[in-house]
C-alpha cells in the first residue's frame, strides 16, 4: 500500500511540474497589464486589421522568454498568436516600465513579413 501511495505521489509531482511551467511560460503573461496594453494596441492597428480582419483575437498562449517585476520595475517579453476572420499572425512584445521611464516595442509578423506596430513610451495608463 505504501508503494502505491508513494508511486501516486511521485506521479502527481511529475504532472505538477509541467503544469507549473506551462502556466508560467504560457499563461502568466496574459495576466499582466503589459499584455492587455499590447493586445489593445495591436488590435487597433490598421496593419493588423488588414492582415487578420476584425475582430482581432489573441491566441490561448502568450509564451514568455523572460519576465521581471519588483521594486517599481517591470520588464519582459512575450509572443502570442493573433487572428481574425481573414487571417492570422504573431505578435512579439517587449516592455519596460519603471518610475523614471517606460517603453513598449511591438512587432507583428504575418505571411513571412514583419512590421513594427509600436516603438515608444508605454502608451497605456
Secondary structure, 3 states (H helix, E strand, C coil): CHHHHHHHHHHHHHHHHHHHHHHHHHHHHHHCHHHHHHHHHHHCCHHHHHHHCCCCEEEEEEEEEEEEEECCEEEEEEEEEEEECCEEEEEEEEEEEECCEEEEEEEEEECCEEEEEEEECCCCC
